[in-house]
Amino acid sequence: MLNIDSVGRWITRRTGRTLDQHAADPIPAAADLPKAADTMRNARLELLLTVDRLRTALINEDDLSTSIAALTGPLDAIVQLGRDYRYARNWAEALIADAERTAYAAENAGLALRRRYVNPGDTILVVLPHTDACLKRQLAGRRTRVRVGRADAELDLMVGPGQLRLHHADAGIYHDPVNGFYVLEPAATEAASGD
């Protein structure tokens, strides 16, 4: 079976912090790592599936009984998916190597966090992460209610519906490939310490 958390483990090995711990750090490069990991995970999965389909076609000798396009079509797709994967990996590598992220991680221990799973349609309280998008809108670090959508999250529910929409990662909502959407909360030891 395909291991879908290999990207998360790779980042943890490289940085000494989990993706959840990065998401809670007030450094843009760290806060953007979960989104970069998800992009890299998706690009990697698509590449793997396309390579596997081509391999299956070759094993079944489909290329000998159909047109040459049966072989060249998947090869062209693999080339494009390889580019997509390279860009996703380069983005993750740049965030991992970010000097500010590295310095912050060296000076501050990662927070103990727990995941609370949510569903589209739920209205939840979140602390907006320090992603570039939140920093540009001066929203980073604010505690606010959001309505979880399938593709994004809606903020400013008190003002009226549809006032401001953010990508899930920019709204502090993350995606676990197995269990779905979740938000991060301090672990019991952190909450008990007065946070």
C-alpha positions as CSV (number, residue, x, y, z in Angstrom):
1,M,0.0,0.0,0.0
2,L,1.1,3.5,-0.8
3,N,2.5,5.4,2.2
4,I,0.8,8.8,2.1
5,D,2.6,10.4,5.0
6,S,6.1,10.0,3.7
7,V,6.4,13.7,2.9
8,G,5.5,14.7,6.5
9,R,8.1,12.2,7.9
10,W,10.7,13.6,5.4
11,I,10.1,17.2,6.7
12,T,10.2,16.0,10.3
13,R,13.5,14.3,9.7
14,R,15.0,17.3,7.9
15,T,13.8,19.9,10.5
16,G,13.3,18.1,13.8
17,R,9.7,19.4,13.9
18,T,6.4,17.9,12.8
19,L,4.2,19.7,10.2
20,D,1.8,20.5,13.0
21,Q,4.6,22.1,15.1
22,H,5.7,24.2,12.0
23,A,2.1,25.3,11.5
24,A,2.0,26.8,15.0
25,D,5.3,28.7,14.6
26,P,5.0,32.4,14.1
27,I,7.4,32.4,11.1
28,P,6.0,32.5,7.5
29,A,8.3,29.8,6.2
30,A,7.3,27.4,9.0
31,A,3.6,28.3,8.7
32,D,3.6,27.7,5.0
33,L,5.3,24.2,5.3
34,P,2.0,22.3,5.7
35,K,0.7,23.8,2.5
36,A,3.9,23.0,0.7
37,A,3.9,19.5,2.0
38,D,0.3,19.0,0.8
39,T,1.3,20.3,-2.6
40,M,4.3,18.1,-2.7
41,R,2.3,15.1,-1.5
42,N,-0.3,15.6,-4.2
43,A,2.3,16.1,-7.0
44,R,4.2,13.0,-5.8
45,L,1.0,10.9,-5.7
46,E,-0.1,11.9,-9.2
47,L,3.4,11.2,-10.6
48,L,3.5,7.8,-8.9
49,L,0.0,6.8,-10.2
50,T,0.8,7.9,-13.8
51,V,4.1,6.0,-13.7
52,D,2.3,2.9,-12.3
53,R,-0.4,3.1,-15.1
54,L,2.4,3.2,-17.7
55,R,4.2,0.3,-16.1
56,T,1.0,-1.7,-16.0
57,A,0.3,-1.0,-19.7
58,L,3.8,-2.2,-20.6
59,I,3.5,-5.3,-18.5
60,N,0.2,-6.1,-20.1
61,E,1.7,-5.4,-23.5
62,D,-1.0,-2.8,-24.2
63,D,1.6,-0.8,-26.2
64,L,1.9,-3.7,-28.7
65,S,-1.8,-4.0,-29.4
66,T,-2.8,-0.3,-29.5
67,S,-1.3,2.8,-31.1
68,I,2.0,4.3,-30.1
69,A,0.0,7.1,-28.4
70,A,-0.8,4.6,-25.6
71,L,2.9,4.8,-24.7
72,T,3.8,8.4,-25.6
73,G,0.7,10.0,-24.0
74,P,1.6,8.8,-20.5
75,L,5.3,9.7,-21.1
76,D,4.3,13.3,-21.8
77,A,2.1,13.3,-18.7
78,I,5.0,12.0,-16.7
79,V,7.3,14.7,-17.9
80,Q,4.8,17.4,-16.9
81,L,4.1,15.8,-13.5
82,G,7.8,15.5,-13.0
83,R,8.1,19.3,-13.4
84,D,5.2,19.8,-11.0
85,Y,6.8,17.6,-8.5
86,R,10.2,19.4,-8.9
87,Y,8.5,22.8,-8.3
88,A,6.7,21.4,-5.2
89,R,9.9,19.9,-3.8
90,N,11.9,23.1,-4.5
91,W,9.2,25.1,-2.6
92,A,9.4,22.8,0.4
93,E,13.2,22.8,0.3
94,A,13.3,26.6,0.2
95,L,11.0,26.8,3.3
96,I,13.0,24.2,5.1
97,A,16.2,26.1,4.4
98,D,14.7,29.5,5.4
99,A,17.2,31.2,7.8
100,E,14.5,32.8,9.9
101,R,12.6,29.5,10.3
102,T,15.8,27.7,11.2
103,A,16.8,30.4,13.8
104,Y,13.4,30.4,15.4
105,A,13.4,26.6,15.6
106,A,16.8,26.6,17.2
107,E,15.7,29.1,19.9
108,N,12.2,27.8,20.6
109,A,11.0,24.3,21.4
110,G,8.1,23.0,19.3
111,L,4.7,23.2,20.9
112,A,2.9,20.2,22.1
113,L,-0.3,20.1,20.0
114,R,-3.3,17.9,19.4
115,R,-5.5,17.6,16.3
116,R,-9.2,18.3,16.4
117,Y,-11.0,17.0,13.3
118,V,-13.6,19.1,11.7
119,N,-16.1,18.8,8.8
120,P,-17.2,21.1,6.0
121,G,-20.0,23.2,7.3
122,D,-18.6,23.4,10.8
123,T,-18.1,26.9,12.4
124,I,-15.0,26.8,14.6
125,L,-12.7,29.1,16.5
126,V,-9.1,29.2,15.1
127,V,-5.9,31.2,15.6
128,L,-4.9,32.3,12.1
129,P,-1.4,31.1,11.3
130,H,1.5,33.3,10.2
131,T,1.4,32.4,6.6
132,D,2.4,35.0,4.0
133,A,-1.3,35.5,3.0
134,C,-2.4,36.2,6.6
135,L,0.6,38.5,7.2
136,K,-0.3,40.5,4.1
137,R,-3.9,41.0,5.3
138,Q,-2.7,41.6,8.9
139,L,-4.6,38.6,10.2
140,A,-1.8,36.5,11.5
141,G,-2.2,35.5,15.1
142,R,-5.8,36.6,15.4
143,R,-8.4,34.4,17.1
144,T,-11.5,34.3,14.9
145,R,-14.5,32.1,14.0
146,V,-14.4,30.5,10.5
147,R,-16.8,28.4,8.6
148,V,-15.1,25.4,7.1
149,G,-15.9,24.8,3.4
150,R,-14.8,22.0,1.1
151,A,-12.2,24.2,-0.7
152,D,-11.7,27.2,1.6
153,A,-12.8,28.9,4.8
154,E,-15.1,31.9,5.3
155,L,-14.1,34.5,7.9
156,D,-15.9,37.6,9.2
157,L,-19.2,35.7,9.9
158,M,-20.4,38.5,12.1
159,V,-20.1,41.1,9.3
160,G,-22.0,38.9,6.8
161,P,-21.5,35.8,4.7
162,G,-18.8,35.8,2.0
163,Q,-16.9,38.8,3.4
164,L,-13.5,37.1,3.4
165,R,-12.4,33.6,2.2
166,L,-9.0,32.0,2.8
167,H,-7.4,28.8,1.7
168,H,-7.7,26.1,4.4
169,A,-4.0,26.4,5.3
170,D,-4.3,30.2,5.6
171,A,-7.3,29.7,7.9
172,G,-5.5,27.3,10.2
173,I,-7.3,24.3,8.8
174,Y,-5.1,21.4,7.6
175,H,-5.7,18.3,5.7
176,D,-4.8,14.8,6.7
177,P,-4.9,12.5,3.7
178,V,-6.5,9.7,5.7
179,N,-8.7,11.4,8.3
180,G,-9.7,14.7,6.6
181,F,-9.6,18.3,7.9
182,Y,-8.3,19.3,11.3
183,V,-7.3,22.3,13.4
184,L,-4.5,22.5,16.0
185,E,-5.0,23.0,19.7
186,P,-2.6,23.1,22.5
187,A,-2.1,19.7,24.1
188,A,-3.5,19.2,27.6
189,T,-0.1,20.1,29.2
190,E,0.0,23.4,27.3
191,A,-3.6,24.3,28.1
192,A,-3.2,23.5,31.8
193,S,-0.1,25.9,32.0
194,G,-2.4,28.9,31.6
195,D,-2.5,29.4,27.8
